[in-house]
Amino acid sequence: MRVMMRKNGFLGLSVIILLLVQSASATLTSSYYDGSTYYNTEDGLTGRIDFAVYDDREEYETVTGNDAPGTGHYIYAYQIFHKSGFFNPPVSLFAIPGIGGAPVDGIDSHDDLAFGIQPSSQEFTTESGAVWHFLEDDQGTLLAGYHSWLLVFSSDSDWVKGSYEIQPPDSWVPGPVDGPYTPEPATITLLGIGGLFAIIRRKRSAK
């Protein structure tokens, strides 16, 4: 009976851990459409992009605490999680090249309040769509092991996920990463769970 209870307890704890990791990984959520996509480019860039589409401007403002840019009906939000790695180049440009027939109505970037990297500039044109730059000589450099602010634009197009373009600097040489590394939420959760198990095991050993 005691063995069965231990097994059930372990199973329940495993389910809780899985839910915690999943919820920690989902940084952008929407009742309309959200998800993640992984990138691994020929230039050596590797990481993850979280995205969400809001059919309600008020929902975006409620979820993120930020005003929606422009006056377009749909709000598109993206966030780059650039994978840690010595040979992973920085990100210099992130673009949404096409908006499904409707132009970008407004573009912005919002602080994620989790030590994200702010774009150095942002722009939108009919030719290139929505573009965010991360340049070393200005406000933000998106190095390996870091993540971006929320990258946001509005449009009247119900374009949903959309395609993207991501580029490294023209010239880059591998080197040490300056500044603190901020782990992703899922990593922080796993570290906390591991510490909890260590404390429980130590208490049992003491008894």
C-alpha positions as CSV (number, residue, x, y, z in Angstrom):
1,M,0.0,0.0,0.0
2,R,2.8,2.4,0.9
3,V,4.7,1.5,-2.3
4,M,1.6,2.3,-4.3
5,M,1.1,5.6,-2.6
6,R,4.8,6.5,-3.3
7,K,4.3,5.6,-7.0
8,N,1.1,7.7,-7.3
9,G,2.8,10.6,-5.5
10,F,5.8,10.4,-7.9
11,L,3.5,10.3,-10.9
12,G,1.6,13.3,-9.6
13,L,4.8,15.2,-9.0
14,S,6.0,14.4,-12.5
15,V,2.8,15.8,-14.0
16,I,3.2,19.0,-11.9
17,I,6.8,19.3,-13.1
18,L,5.8,18.9,-16.7
19,L,3.0,21.5,-16.4
20,L,5.4,23.9,-14.7
21,V,8.0,23.6,-17.5
22,Q,5.4,24.0,-20.2
23,S,3.9,27.1,-18.6
24,A,7.3,28.6,-18.0
25,S,8.2,28.1,-21.7
26,A,5.1,29.8,-23.0
27,T,6.1,33.5,-22.8
28,L,3.5,34.7,-25.3
29,T,-0.1,33.6,-25.0
30,S,-3.3,34.5,-26.9
31,S,-6.8,33.2,-27.0
32,Y,-6.7,33.5,-30.8
33,Y,-3.3,32.0,-31.9
34,D,0.1,31.4,-30.4
35,G,3.0,29.0,-30.6
36,S,6.8,28.6,-31.1
37,T,9.1,27.9,-33.9
38,Y,12.8,26.9,-33.9
39,Y,15.5,28.3,-36.2
40,N,18.8,26.9,-37.3
41,T,20.1,28.9,-40.2
42,E,23.0,28.4,-42.7
43,D,24.7,31.3,-41.0
44,G,24.9,29.4,-37.7
45,L,22.0,31.1,-35.8
46,T,20.1,28.8,-33.5
47,G,17.3,29.4,-31.1
48,R,13.5,29.7,-30.7
49,I,10.9,32.3,-31.6
50,D,7.7,32.6,-29.6
51,F,4.8,34.3,-31.3
52,A,1.2,35.2,-30.7
53,V,-1.6,36.9,-32.7
54,Y,-4.3,38.9,-31.0
55,D,-7.7,39.4,-32.6
56,D,-8.5,41.8,-29.8
57,R,-6.3,44.8,-29.1
58,E,-7.5,45.0,-25.6
59,E,-6.4,41.4,-24.9
60,Y,-2.8,42.3,-26.0
61,E,-2.8,45.3,-23.7
62,T,-4.2,43.2,-20.8
63,V,-1.8,40.3,-21.3
64,T,1.4,42.4,-21.8
65,G,0.5,45.6,-20.0
66,N,1.6,47.6,-23.1
67,D,-0.3,49.7,-25.7
68,A,-0.8,48.1,-29.1
69,P,0.9,50.0,-31.9
70,G,-0.9,51.6,-34.8
71,T,-4.6,51.1,-35.6
72,G,-4.5,47.7,-37.4
73,H,-7.1,45.1,-36.3
74,Y,-4.7,42.3,-35.5
75,I,-1.7,42.5,-33.2
76,Y,1.3,40.3,-33.9
77,A,3.9,39.8,-31.2
78,Y,7.2,37.9,-31.5
79,Q,10.0,37.2,-29.0
80,I,13.5,35.7,-29.9
81,F,15.2,33.3,-27.5
82,H,18.8,33.1,-28.9
83,K,20.4,29.8,-27.9
84,S,23.5,29.9,-25.7
85,G,26.6,28.8,-27.5
86,F,30.2,29.9,-28.2
87,F,29.8,29.6,-32.0
88,N,26.3,31.0,-32.2
89,P,26.6,34.5,-33.8
90,P,24.6,37.4,-32.5
91,V,21.3,38.4,-34.2
92,S,21.6,41.7,-36.1
93,L,18.2,41.7,-37.8
94,F,14.7,40.1,-37.4
95,A,12.1,40.8,-40.1
96,I,8.6,39.8,-41.0
97,P,8.9,40.3,-44.8
98,G,5.3,39.8,-45.9
99,I,2.0,40.7,-44.3
100,G,-0.5,38.7,-46.4
101,G,-1.7,41.5,-48.6
102,A,-2.3,44.1,-45.9
103,P,0.4,46.6,-44.9
104,V,1.9,47.0,-41.5
105,D,-0.1,49.7,-39.7
106,G,2.2,50.3,-36.7
107,I,5.4,48.8,-35.3
108,D,6.9,48.8,-31.8
109,S,9.0,46.9,-29.2
110,H,8.1,46.5,-25.6
111,D,10.1,45.7,-22.5
112,D,9.4,42.1,-21.3
113,L,10.5,43.0,-17.8
114,A,12.8,39.9,-17.7
115,F,16.1,41.4,-18.8
116,G,15.4,41.2,-22.5
117,I,17.4,43.0,-25.2
118,Q,15.9,46.1,-26.7
119,P,16.2,46.5,-30.5
120,S,18.5,49.4,-31.5
121,S,16.0,50.5,-34.2
122,Q,12.8,49.4,-35.9
123,E,11.1,50.2,-39.2
124,F,8.4,49.0,-41.6
125,T,8.2,49.5,-45.4
126,T,6.1,48.1,-48.2
127,E,9.2,46.3,-49.6
128,S,10.7,44.8,-46.4
129,G,7.7,44.6,-44.1
130,A,8.4,44.9,-40.3
131,V,12.1,45.0,-39.4
132,W,13.9,45.2,-36.0
133,H,17.7,45.8,-35.8
134,F,20.1,44.7,-33.0
135,L,23.3,46.6,-33.5
136,E,26.4,46.7,-31.2
137,D,27.0,50.4,-31.7
138,D,23.6,51.4,-30.4
139,Q,21.2,50.2,-27.6
140,G,21.0,46.4,-28.0
141,T,23.1,43.4,-29.1
142,L,21.2,40.1,-29.1
143,L,24.1,37.7,-28.2
144,A,23.9,34.0,-27.7
145,G,22.2,33.1,-24.4
146,Y,20.0,36.2,-24.4
147,H,16.4,37.0,-25.5
148,S,14.7,40.0,-27.0
149,W,12.0,42.4,-26.0
150,L,8.5,41.8,-27.4
151,L,8.6,42.7,-31.1
152,V,5.2,43.9,-32.1
153,F,3.3,45.2,-35.1
154,S,-0.4,45.7,-36.1
155,S,-2.0,44.9,-39.4
156,D,-5.5,44.5,-40.9
157,S,-4.4,41.2,-42.3
158,D,-5.5,38.0,-40.6
159,W,-2.1,36.5,-41.5
160,V,-1.8,34.3,-38.4
161,K,1.8,32.8,-38.0
162,G,3.6,34.3,-41.0
163,S,7.2,33.9,-42.2
164,Y,10.2,35.6,-40.8
165,E,13.8,36.5,-41.7
166,I,16.7,36.4,-39.2
167,Q,20.3,37.5,-39.9
168,P,23.7,37.6,-38.1
169,P,26.1,40.6,-38.4
170,D,28.1,40.9,-41.7
171,S,31.3,40.0,-39.9
172,W,31.6,38.1,-36.6
173,V,34.3,36.4,-34.7
174,P,33.5,34.0,-31.8
175,G,34.5,35.4,-28.5
176,P,33.5,35.5,-24.8
177,V,30.0,36.7,-23.9
178,D,30.0,39.9,-21.9
179,G,27.4,40.5,-19.2
180,P,25.1,38.2,-17.2
181,Y,23.4,35.3,-18.9
182,T,19.7,35.2,-18.2
183,P,18.4,31.6,-18.4
184,E,15.1,30.9,-20.1
185,P,12.1,30.4,-17.8
186,A,12.0,26.6,-18.3
187,T,15.7,26.4,-17.3
188,I,15.0,28.4,-14.1
189,T,12.0,26.1,-13.3
190,L,14.1,22.9,-13.7
191,L,16.9,24.3,-11.5
192,G,14.4,25.1,-8.8
193,I,12.8,21.6,-8.9
194,G,16.3,20.1,-8.8
195,G,17.1,22.1,-5.7
196,L,13.8,21.0,-4.1
197,F,14.6,17.4,-4.6
198,A,18.1,17.8,-3.1
199,I,16.6,19.4,0.0
200,I,14.0,16.6,0.4
201,R,16.7,13.9,0.0
202,R,19.0,15.6,2.5
203,K,16.2,15.7,5.1
204,R,15.4,12.0,4.6
205,S,19.1,11.1,4.9
206,A,19.3,13.1,8.2
207,K,16.4,11.1,9.6
